[in-house]
């Protein structure tokens, strides 16, 4: 079976739940942005030097597959939706990392290869959050999707700062 099905040649795609929609549909924009984030995370994990970051990133990438399945469905066909435990897990990791950092002032992204990659991921996560928020204005969606991506973008920010610290760059808040 070929990857080129040609079913999208006229600007339509199928949702996970079976409906055909335009490729610029807000739902497609939302899960497409999260898919883009997943690809950037795949890149970032190869640049991060901090112990444990690869495992965190792979865990997030796995979550994003579930996340996208929900976004790509207009009905409850998803077997394992995002739940409060997923948000809580992100929050716990974030809180542990924040305890080790003394953040002050603005941060200029790109101070180490790993932090630069994580900052790109953070900005894509924020765009995903905006797309999901727009989707929620038109359709009922799982509230934990917005909470998760909001927490994820915060986590990616703090991971980038930890990565900078690991690479000997410390933000002096100047």
ZIVENQUI-V439422 format. One line per field, one symbol per residue. phi: phi as a letter, one per 30 degrees, with the letter a starting at -180 (. if undefined). psi: psi as a letter, one per 20 degrees, with the letter a starting at -180 (. if undefined). Layout:
BEGIN
phi->???
psi->???
END
This chain:
BEGIN
phi->.ddddidcdcicbcdedjdcbddceeddedddddddeedddededdcdcdejddddddddddedddedddddbcbddddbddbedddddddddedddddccbcbidcddjdaedddddddeedddddedddddddddcbdbddddddddddddddddddddddddddicbdcid
psi->pqhnijijikjqrprhjhqprqijqhghgghhghggggghhhghhiipippihgggghgggghhggghhghjpjrliphmrqrhhgghgggggghghhhiqnppaqpoqkiqgghgghhggghhghggggghgggihhqprphigggghghghgghghhhhgggghjjpppjj.
END
